[in-house]
């Protein structure tokens, strides 16, 4: 669980983790591009969250690393 004082800046990953924790189980979530897609890194299959995006989504899981991340 992320904890931060109100005057501390959260990292992009911390913010995504907080948002993911706030999504109720079984929800249908429309993700934007960029930072919102990072939220999917913090969702588990057990949560039963269905992700939707108008622009398509490559894979479902952690962001690509190394050379694979350069494809996009």
N, C-alpha and C positions, 0 to 999 in steps of 0.2 A: 504494500500500500504506500502510495506517495504521500508524504507530508511535507509541507513547506510553509514558511511564515508568509504572511500577506505581502511582505516587502521583498521576497525572494523571487527571482525570475525562474520559471520552469523551463526545462529543455523541451525540445519538440517531442522527444520520446516520453517524457513525464506527462506532458499535456495529452498525448495520444492515449496513454495508459489510463489517465483520469477519465477521459471521454468514454473509453471502452468499458470501464467499470460502471459508468452511469447508464449504459444501455440495458434495458430490461431483457431478461431471457425471452426468447421467442419473437423478438422484434424483427421487423423488416426495416432496413436502414438504407437510405439513398446516400451514397458517398460522393463527395466532390472529387476533384483531382488535387494532387499535391499532398499537403499535410493530412487531409481527412483520410486518405487511403492508408496512412500509417496506423490508424486505429485498428485495422484488421490484424495487425501483428499481435495485438493484445486480446483478441477474442479466441475462445476455445470452442471446439465442436460441441461440447456439452451445453454451451449457452444457447445453441439453436438459433443464432442470429443469422438472418438471410441478408446478404449484401446485394445492393443494386446500384448500377451506375449507367448513365446514358452513353458514356464514352467507351464502354468496354473495360474489361479488367483482365490483365494477364495473370494467370495463376491465382492461387488463394493461399496465402501464407506469408512467411517473412519476405522482406524485400530482397531482391537479387543482390549479390555481392560480386565484386571484381568485374571481370569482362562481361558477365551476363547483365550487369546493371547498365552497360553502355548501349544495349540494344534499343532501349527506349529513347 
